[in-house]
Amino acid sequence: MTKFALLAALVALVPANVAFANGVALANTASQSGAPQAAAAAPAVGQMLYSTGGKKLGPVYQLDASGSPQLLLDGQLVTVPASTLAVVDNRIQTSLTKKDLLSGH
């Protein structure tokens, strides 16, 4: 019961304009015109990462020291630059393709 009370207290502290996607808090980034924009992405280990066009790359294997996600692609450990990440349709997506990642960007 104590865990529930703690969780309820934390939820009460979250501002009303914050949405959650796969357990990650996302700020409401709608512009003044009402058009949605991509939010800053904060990937977690095990979370699926997508490339442009919504193609699955794979789950995040680990995070490097700077917080950038690392994936296993074709047997290689590949780091995806955090600057290429965005939340699109409640998914963490990189602007790079699998080919870009395997070739070293």
N, C-alpha and C positions, 0 to 999 in steps of 0.2 A: 504494500500500500504506500510505503514511503517513496518508492520509485515513481509511482503514478502521480503523487503530489508534486514531486520535483519536476516531472515532465509537464504537468499542468501549469506549474509556475513559469517554466521556461516558455511555453507556448503563449502564455499571457503577455510575455515581454516582447514577442516578435511583432513588429509593426504590421498593420493590416495590409500594406501594399507589398508584402514579401510573399512570393510563391515558392513552392518546393518542387524540385524535379529529382527523383531518385535520391532523396535524402539531402540534396544540396540546396541551400537557400539561394534564391535568385532575386535580386532587386527588380522591382517593376521598372522597366526601362522604356516604356511607351513614350514616344515623343509628344509634343504639344498637339501635333496634327492627328494623333491617335494611331499612327502606324507603328507596329511593333519593331523593335530593334533587337539585335543580338546582345545578350547580356554577357558579362565576363564569366568565363567558365572556370570551375574549380573541380577538376576530376578527382575521383577516388579510385583506389585499387579495386579491380574487379569490374569497374563500370565500363560499359561498351563505348568505344570511340568510333566515330563515323568520319568518312572523308566527304569531300564535296559531292553533292548529288545524293547524299544519304546512304552511301555504300558502307557496309560494316568493314572496319579495319580489324577490330578485335578488342578484347578487354584490356584495360590498363594493367600491366604486369606489376609495375612499381613506379614510384615517383622519385625523380632525382633530387639532389640537394636543393635545387631552386624551385621545386614543386612541379616541374614539367613532367608529363606522363611519359612512361616508357612502355613500349609494346614489343612483343615477339612477332616479327614478320618474316616469314620464310626462313626461320631459324636464326634470325639476327635480332639483337636487342637494339631497338631504334628509339631515339628520343624525339618526341614531338614538341617543337618550340611552343611555349605557353602563349606567345604572341599570335599564334595562328589559330587559337581556340576560340570558339563562340558557342553559345547555346542556341540551337535552331530547332524548333518544334520539340522542345523539352529533351533534346539530345545534345551531347557534347560533340561538336564537329570541328575538324581542322580544315583549313583552306587548302591544305596540301593533299596530293593524291598518294596512293600507295607507292607508285613509281617514284614520285618526288622523295618520299621518305627513305626508300631503299637506296636511292642514288646519293643521299646525303644532302637533300634540299636543293 
